[in-house]
Structure formats: C-alpha cells, structure tokens
Amino acid sequence: MSIAHTAAEYMLSDALLPDPNGSRAKGLRLELPSDRVVKFVTVGLPLFLVSLAFAREFSMGTQISCFSPANFTGKQSAYVDTSCWDSLIHYEFDAAGNTTAKSLWALKAFPYSLLLIAVAMYLPSLLWRYSAAPALNSDLLFIIDELDKSYNRSIRLVQHMVKVRQASTDAQLFWEEFEKARRERYFEFPLLERYLACKQRSHSLVGAYLLRNLLLLLLIAATCLYLGFLHLRVFFQDEFSCSIKTGLLRDEPQVPDVIPCKLVFFSVFQLISLSNGGVYVLLAPVVIYNMLQLLQWDKRLLSIYEMLPAFDLLSRKMLTCPVNDLNIILLFLQANISELKSFSRLNAVCALREVTSSPQNIDTVVDFMTLLAGLETSKPKHQACAAGAEGNPPAPSSEILEMKPTGEAKRNTGPKPGLPGSA
C-alpha cells in the first residue's frame, strides 16, 4: 500500500468522532439562556429585596415610632408602639368630626407578599420542567446522537469507497455502480430527516413554551399592578393617627383619642417596590421577544448539517409554518451546541467549501472527504472525451465521483507497475 493511501486512511480515521464518554443527559440544557436569565431575575430579585427588608428590621428593631404624651412612662410608650404596629389602622376626622378608619395592613404584609411573588414567578419554570422538559430531553438525545452518527456514517462511507476503488480492477464498472447508488439514493440516511419532518406536525413543546411565557407575562403584569396599588393607596401614608382607647384604656380620661405615629421603614419599602416593579417592566419585552422568535426559522444549524447526505430540509423547502416543535428543538440544539461534536467539523467543511474553486462539486461531506482522501469528484478528461468519441454523452461531473488518486490521474492515463491499482 502506498504512502498516499495510508495517509488517506489515517486522515479519514482521525475525522471519525470518538464515542461519547458517559451519558449526555446530564449535560443537556433544557432551558434557553434567555429563559434562564429571566427565571433567575424574576425569582431571585424579590428574594434578595425581602432579605434586605428583613435584615433592616432585625438590625433596627421597631418599625414604627409613635409620639406618646409626655406623661406616659417608658413601658406605656412601648405599649403604644406595639399596639399601633399590631393594628396599623389610620383614623381620619372629617369636617363634621366623624371618624373614618383606613387599614394599612398591606405595609406589614409587604415583605411576605414579595416571598409569594417569588414563589409565583417560579411556577412557569415548574410547568415547563414537568410538562415539556422530559419529552424535550428525549428528542435532543436522539437528534444529537443521530447527527453525530450520520457524520460518522459519511466518513465510514468514504473509507469504504476508497477500499473498494483500491480493490477494483475495472474503474468504469465502479463508476457505473457508484452513479447508480447516487441515483437510487443509497448513500442517504433518511431516518433523522423524517423524524425532524414529523416534528413539524407536533405542537406539544411549542404549546408548553408559549403557555410558560404567557403565564410569566401575566404574573409580571399582576405584580406591577399590585405594586402600583400599594403606591397609590398605601405608600404615600408614612404618618398616620392611631387610637389606643380599646379594652381597659377605653374610659381612661388621660389617654388621648388618637396618637400620631410615623413609619420609619417607609422609604425602604418604596425603594424596594420601585426596584422590583422597574426590573419586571424591563423584563416584559424580553419575554415577548422569546415568544416572537418562534415566528421565524433559525436556519443556521440546518444550513451546516445540509452537508450530511439526505439532510435537505432547506434545499427541498420542507420547512412549513415555524410555530411547531421542530423550531423549539432547533433553538435548544443551538443552546446545546457543545454537545454536538460533529458541528465544529461540519462548520469547518462549510467554510472550506465557500473558498474552494469548484463548490458545485461538493454537495455533501462525502464529496469533501473524498477530495481530501486524494480522489477527484469527476471522471478524468480522457475518459469523458473517449465517451464522447464513441457517441455517448459524458456523464455530468456533479453526479459521479472518480475513485482514482488525484496525482495519478494528472500524471498517467493508465496504471503503472508498482502503483496502487496496477494489475
């Protein structure tokens, strides 16, 4: 065996992908990067803010300061602060002297409502995890495995073609057999393409994804409305009048009807609510964008894998309406591109295809690896001319491959003793 053939075998062996070590299921990302950022912000922000509120409460102690009469003792003043903080009822007097009560309970419940908001914002992620993530995980594992296997099959096909050409004594017979194989589509691997085409008729994943984002938008809108309600009805009332004439103190003449009180944490709650609401308003366009990207196909991955035999979803225009499960799967394949070992190699082949002198002769990775193995992608000119002289039209160069080393084809018209292919 010549050095050129040995080098070609080594090159094709190196082009094969190694078997994956361990399970790929642990490394798959079942959330898009933008969705993960939205989840971390919507859930983590209220938790962070409520921790600041509780930390300030623990460090400062009392959250209210009431102006008790001068004749009250220290214990009586502490009782007034405790009683007014427990009730949080503001008493107002109209022109006729009638009293109206207004509850400020929302101020006391505000930190706990932030905890409830954080739990509610996590519900869309739970919905996606338990309704769609298991099926998506299975689809991604199968598709990633088939994409890498299809690449390896293409390389093994070239290896087999080289061995068959080396063992063949009749080059013309080999070319005819090869042309027949391409015409009858024996070199194609249609399982993956048909599976992806079937996913265009499925809508379970895209339905769960849209439901997740719509629910998230609804929760963001409800949170913003709640925080706006607090600002309009409660968060402007930093001072209020509290009545402690209840129980045993109801008939005490030295106890005033109302005592003025001031909330010392009021500015902190205002800042927390404004920060939370402002960030949520900024996140709403991101959620809308995540849904709008389903209205168009992301063809970057498909264009790279068009180099595989039978993977012609784009060239045959098999893509239909983009709102289906296939579009979701393509987005998640982009997010898990590191698990696609064949992507970087096919990407390099596509880049080299753009700069080659005859890109029309390189339709698949089989054609490209055939060139790298030292084989030409067309019959020799002397063979084509001979066929024309006999009255038979020459075969198109884009349909068949010449399975003869390039160097030999340029130097000789027939085999010589001592060279591969000689009788």
C-alpha positions, 0 to 999 in steps of 0.5 A: 500500500502506498504512502498516499493511501495510508495517509488517506486512511489515517486522515479519514480515521482521525475525522471519525468522532470518538464515542461519547464518554458517559451519558449526555443527559446530564449535560443537556440544557433544557432551558434557553439562556434567555429563559434562564436569565429571566427565571433567575431575575424574576425569582431571585430579585424579590428574594434578595429585596425581602432579605434586605427588608428583613435584615433592616428590621432585625438590625433596627428593631421597631418599625414604627415610632409613635409620639406618646404624651409626655406623661406616659412612662417608658413601658406605656410608650412601648405599649403604644408602639406595639399596639399601633404596629399590631393594628396599623389602622389610620383614623381620619376626622372629617369636617363634621368630626366623624371618624373614618378608619383606613387599614394599612395592613398591606405595609406589614404584609409587604415583605411576605407578599414579595416571598409569594411573588417569588414563589409565583414567578417560579411556577412557569419554570415548574410547568415547563420542567414537568410538562415539556422538559422530559419529552424535550430531553428525549428528542435532543438525545436522539437528534444529537446522537443521530447527527453525530452518527450520520457524520460518522456514517459519511466518513465510514462511507468514504473509507469504504469507497476508497477500499473498494476503488483500491480493490477494483480492477475495472474503474468504469464498472465502479463508476457505473455502480457508484452513479447508480447508488447516487441515483437510487439514493443509497448513500442517504440516511433518511431516518433523522430527516423524517423524524425532524419532518414529523416534528413539524406536525407536533405542537406539544413543546411549542404549546408548553413554551408559549403557555410558560411565557404567557403565564410569566407575562401575566404574573409580571403584569399582576405584580406591577399592578399590585405594586402600583396599588400599594403606591397609590393607596398605601405608600404615600401614608408614612404618618398616620393617627392611631387610637389606643382607647380599646379594652381597659384604656377605653374610659381612661380620661388621660389617654388621648383619642388618637396618637400620631405615629410615623413609619420609619421603614417607609422609604425602604419599602418604596425603594424596594417596590420601585426596584422590583416593579422597574426590573419586571417592566424591563423584563416584559419585552424580553419575554415577548421577544422569546415568544416572537422568535418562534415566528421565524426559522433559525436556519443556521444549524440546518444550513451546516448539517445540509452537508450530511447526505439526505439532510435537505430540509432547506434545499427541498423547502420542507420547512412549513409554518415555524410555530411547531416543535421542530423550531423549539428543538432547533433553538435548544440544539443551538443552546446545546451546541457543545454537545454536538461534536460533529458541528465544529467539523461540519462548520469547518467543511462549510467554510472550506467549501465557500473558498474552494474553486469548484463548490458545485462539486461538493454537495455533501461531506462525502464529496469533501472527504473524498477530495481530501482522501486524494480522489477527484469528484469527476471522471478524468478528461480522457475518459469523458472525451473517449465517451464522447468519441464513441457517441455517448454523452459524458456523464455530468461531473456533479453526479459521479465521483472518480475513485482514482488518486488525484496525482495519478490521474494528472500524471498517467492515463493508465496504471503503472507497475508498482502503483496502487491499482496496477494489475 
